[in-house]
Amino acid sequence: MKTSIQPNDAPSISPDVLHEEAVIWLGRLTDGGVTQPELQAFKRWQQTSPAHAAAFEDAKYQWKAMRPALVEMLRANPARSARHARLSRAPQMGRRAFLGAGVGAAAAAGVAILHPPLGLWPPMAEWGADYRTGTGEQRIVALSDSVTVTLNTQTSIRRQAVDGGVVGMHILAGEAAVDLGSGSGPFAVVAGVGTSLVESGRFEARYLGDKVCVTCIDGAVRIMHPSGSRRLQARQQTVYDDSGISNVAAVETGSVSAWRKGELVFNQTPLAQVIDEINRYRPGRVVLMSASGRDRGVVGRFRIAVLDEALLQIQLAFGLDARRLPGGLLVLS
């Protein structure tokens, strides 16, 4: 005998999962191609519990609040505007069973799901993560008795297990620090097209956009890439993407690892990159509209817990005007 789920006895679902589901439904309902069975499936989902209904209202509010900034950003950045136009013309995803509704759900918001506007929610490629951190969140995970991973903000990872034992992990997006005890055996970290192998020691891997940066803090790390391999010793770093891998470079690991102490360190970093980095930690969104100041260098050490103070310093130092909008949106021009 089948038991239907009613609003008062719905199983507990995490807010992050509810938000992702709400975003998918929002995209599908606004793309103009929703069918009657899908509309009925959405209504069943929305009525599952008050939390489902609230998640959908929150998704609508966030999208409405962000639309003015998205329009301004695209108008001010011709290259990004052209990319957005290309993506909007891209074929949508195929249908699939979704949310247990028994119907094909959705093209799942097509471009909005594959390329979330202004990074409002995790891309679909990250939804298979075993562990994930939200904006401004850091988390320490013990994958085994001898392997500890610290996840930085907006990071998703998936474990690699063999015969019940964890032998590695995939970084789907974000930044993670890996600490291995001696005698733990080889541990593999896959990020993009490369794999980092380590026997013991500490290293960090940062996977943002299409670039991966691997930094050895202590011990030694071997990076395997289709274009070749690199071996890192302590205080060395390499960067790779799909097309190639850089030479080994010496780095100051204190600045690289500052996030683990709750700080962001910049040394003549272009303002546009600083804003991108702040956006990884700060709820809402900062949009830089000043094209003339994007490449100006920033030098400073800022506390992650009070990034609005850092933004005020940047605003005053660069003579920028600030406009605050709902949803934590800050426009600098």
C-alpha positions in Angstrom: 0.0 0.0 0.0 1.5 3.4 -1.0 1.5 6.2 1.4 1.3 9.7 0.1 3.4 12.5 1.7 1.2 15.2 3.2 2.4 18.6 4.4 2.3 17.7 8.0 4.3 14.5 7.7 6.9 15.4 5.0 10.4 14.2 5.6 13.0 16.7 6.8 15.0 18.2 3.9 18.0 20.5 4.4 17.4 24.2 3.4 20.2 24.0 0.8 18.4 21.1 -1.0 15.1 22.9 -0.8 16.7 26.0 -2.3 18.2 24.1 -5.2 14.8 22.5 -5.9 13.0 25.8 -5.7 15.5 27.4 -8.1 15.0 24.6 -10.6 11.2 25.0 -10.5 11.5 28.8 -10.8 13.6 28.4 -13.9 11.2 25.9 -15.4 8.1 28.0 -14.7 9.6 31.1 -16.3 11.1 29.6 -19.4 7.7 29.5 -21.2 7.6 25.8 -22.0 6.0 24.2 -18.9 3.5 21.5 -19.5 0.3 20.9 -17.6 1.7 17.7 -15.9 4.8 19.6 -14.9 2.6 22.4 -13.4 0.7 19.8 -11.4 4.0 18.3 -10.2 5.2 21.7 -9.1 2.0 22.3 -7.2 2.5 19.0 -5.4 6.0 19.9 -4.6 5.1 23.4 -3.3 2.4 22.0 -1.1 4.6 19.3 0.4 5.3 21.5 3.4 5.5 25.2 4.5 9.2 25.0 4.1 8.8 24.1 0.4 6.5 27.0 -0.2 8.8 29.4 1.7 11.9 28.2 -0.3 10.1 29.0 -3.6 9.1 32.4 -2.3 12.6 33.1 -1.3 14.0 32.0 -4.7 11.6 34.4 -6.4 12.6 37.2 -4.1 16.3 36.7 -4.7 15.9 36.6 -8.4 13.8 39.7 -8.5 16.3 41.6 -6.3 19.2 40.6 -8.5 17.7 41.3 -11.9 18.5 45.1 -11.9 22.2 44.4 -11.1 22.3 41.7 -13.7 21.0 44.1 -16.4 23.5 46.8 -15.3 26.4 44.3 -15.2 25.7 43.0 -18.7 25.3 46.6 -20.0 28.7 47.6 -18.6 30.5 44.4 -19.7 30.1 43.8 -23.4 32.1 40.5 -23.3 30.0 39.1 -20.5 26.9 40.3 -22.2 27.8 38.5 -25.4 28.6 35.3 -23.5 25.2 35.5 -21.7 23.5 35.9 -25.1 25.3 32.8 -26.5 24.3 30.8 -23.4 20.7 31.9 -23.6 20.6 30.5 -27.2 22.2 27.2 -26.1 20.1 24.0 -26.2 18.4 23.2 -23.0 19.0 20.0 -21.0 17.0 16.9 -21.6 14.1 15.9 -19.4 14.5 13.6 -16.5 12.6 12.1 -13.6 12.6 14.8 -10.9 11.6 15.2 -7.2 9.8 11.8 -7.2 6.9 13.4 -8.9 6.5 10.7 -11.5 6.7 13.1 -14.4 9.6 14.3 -16.5 10.7 17.5 -14.8 12.2 19.8 -16.6 14.7 21.3 -18.7 15.8 22.4 -15.2 16.1 26.0 -16.1 18.6 25.5 -18.9 21.2 28.1 -18.8 20.2 29.4 -15.4 21.0 26.0 -13.8 24.2 25.4 -15.8 25.4 29.0 -15.4 23.7 30.5 -12.3 23.2 34.3 -12.7 25.8 36.1 -10.5 26.6 32.9 -8.7 23.3 32.9 -6.7 23.2 29.1 -6.3 25.5 26.1 -6.9 25.8 24.9 -10.6 24.3 21.5 -11.2 27.8 19.9 -11.6 28.2 20.4 -7.8 25.0 18.8 -6.7 26.6 15.3 -6.3 28.9 16.6 -3.5 29.3 14.6 -0.3 30.3 17.8 1.5 29.6 21.4 0.7 30.1 24.8 2.3 27.9 27.8 1.8 29.0 31.4 1.4 31.2 32.5 4.2 31.3 29.0 5.7 34.3 26.9 6.5 34.2 23.3 7.5 36.7 20.6 8.7 36.0 17.0 7.6 37.8 13.9 8.8 37.8 11.6 5.7 39.7 9.0 7.7 41.8 8.6 10.8 44.8 10.2 9.0 43.2 12.5 6.4 41.6 15.8 7.4 40.2 18.3 4.9 39.3 21.9 5.6 36.8 23.3 3.1 36.8 27.0 2.4 33.8 29.0 1.4 31.6 27.9 -1.5 33.4 24.5 -1.8 32.0 21.2 -2.9 33.9 17.8 -2.7 33.1 14.2 -3.3 34.9 11.3 -1.7 36.7 8.5 -3.6 36.4 5.2 -1.8 37.7 1.7 -2.5 36.5 -1.3 -0.5 35.1 1.0 2.1 38.2 3.1 2.6 38.6 6.7 1.4 41.6 6.9 -1.0 41.0 10.4 -2.5 38.4 13.0 -3.3 37.2 15.2 -6.1 37.1 19.0 -5.7 34.0 19.9 -7.7 34.5 23.6 -7.0 36.1 25.9 -4.5 39.2 25.5 -2.2 40.3 22.8 0.2 43.3 22.2 2.4 44.4 18.6 2.9 46.3 17.4 5.9 47.7 13.9 5.8 49.4 12.1 8.7 52.5 10.0 8.1 52.0 6.5 6.8 48.5 7.3 5.5 49.3 6.0 2.1 48.8 7.7 -1.2 45.9 10.1 -1.4 44.6 11.5 -4.7 42.8 14.8 -5.1 41.2 15.3 -8.5 40.4 18.8 -9.7 39.6 19.6 -13.3 41.8 17.5 -15.6 44.6 17.1 -13.1 45.3 14.8 -10.1 47.4 15.6 -7.1 49.1 12.7 -5.3 50.5 12.9 -1.9 51.9 10.4 0.7 52.0 12.7 3.7 52.1 16.4 4.4 49.9 19.4 3.8 48.7 21.1 0.6 45.9 23.2 -0.8 44.0 23.1 -4.0 41.9 25.9 -5.4 39.5 25.2 -8.3 37.7 28.3 -9.5 36.4 28.8 -13.0 38.6 26.8 -15.3 41.9 27.1 -13.4 43.3 24.9 -10.6 46.0 26.2 -8.3 47.9 23.6 -6.1 50.2 24.8 -3.3 52.4 22.5 -1.2 52.6 23.7 2.4 54.6 20.8 3.8 55.9 17.5 2.4 55.7 16.9 -1.3 52.9 16.7 -3.9 53.0 15.2 -7.4 50.5 16.7 -10.0 49.6 14.5 -12.9 48.2 16.5 -15.9 47.6 15.5 -19.6 50.4 17.9 -20.6 52.9 16.5 -18.1 53.6 16.2 -14.4 55.0 18.5 -11.7 56.5 17.7 -8.3 56.0 20.4 -5.6 58.1 20.7 -2.4 57.1 22.9 0.5 56.3 26.5 -0.4 55.9 25.7 -4.1 52.9 26.1 -6.4 51.7 25.3 -9.9 48.6 26.3 -11.9 46.8 24.4 -14.6 43.7 24.4 -16.8 42.4 22.1 -19.6 45.1 23.3 -22.0 48.3 23.1 -19.9 50.2 23.3 -16.7 52.6 26.0 -15.5 56.1 25.7 -14.2 56.8 25.3 -10.5 57.0 28.7 -8.7 58.0 29.7 -5.2 55.3 31.3 -3.1 54.7 32.8 0.4 52.4 30.2 1.9 51.3 32.5 4.7 49.3 34.6 2.2 48.0 31.6 0.4 46.7 30.0 3.6 45.5 33.2 5.2 41.8 32.1 4.8 42.4 29.4 7.3 43.1 32.1 9.9 40.0 34.1 8.8 41.9 36.6 6.6 42.2 37.7 3.0 45.6 39.0 1.9 46.0 41.0 -1.3 49.3 42.3 -2.8 48.8 44.6 -5.8 45.8 42.4 -6.8 43.5 44.0 -9.4 40.4 45.5 -7.9 38.1 43.3 -10.0 39.8 40.1 -8.7 39.5 41.5 -5.1 35.8 42.0 -5.6 35.4 38.5 -7.0 37.2 37.1 -4.0 35.1 39.0 -1.5 32.0 37.7 -3.3 33.0 34.2 -2.4 32.8 35.0 1.3 30.1 37.7 1.6 26.4 36.9 1.5 24.6 38.8 -1.3 26.7 40.2 -4.1 29.1 43.1 -4.9 29.0 44.4 -8.4 31.8 46.6 -9.7 30.5 49.0 -12.4 33.6 51.2 -12.6 35.4 50.0 -15.7 38.3 52.4 -15.2 39.2 51.1 -11.7 39.0 47.3 -12.4 42.8 46.9 -13.0 44.0 49.1 -10.1 46.0 47.2 -7.5 44.8 46.6 -4.0 47.2 46.0 -1.1 45.7 45.0 2.2 44.9 42.3 4.8 41.1 42.1 5.6 39.2 40.0 8.1 36.7 37.7 6.6 34.2 38.2 9.4 33.8 42.0 8.7 34.2 42.3 4.9 31.8 45.3 4.8 34.6 47.2 6.5 37.0 46.1 3.8 34.5 47.3 1.1 34.2 50.7 2.9 38.0 51.0 2.8 38.0 50.1 -0.9 35.2 52.5 -1.6 37.0 55.4 0.0 40.4 54.5 -1.4 39.2 54.4 -5.0 36.6 57.1 -4.8 33.7 54.8 -5.6 30.0 55.5 -5.1 28.0 52.7 -3.3 24.4 51.8 -3.8 22.8 49.1 -1.7 19.9 47.1 -3.0 17.8 44.3 -1.4 19.3 40.8 -1.0 22.7 42.1 0.2 23.4 43.6 -3.2 26.1 46.4 -3.3 26.8 48.2 -6.5 30.1 50.1 -6.7 30.5 52.7 -9.5 
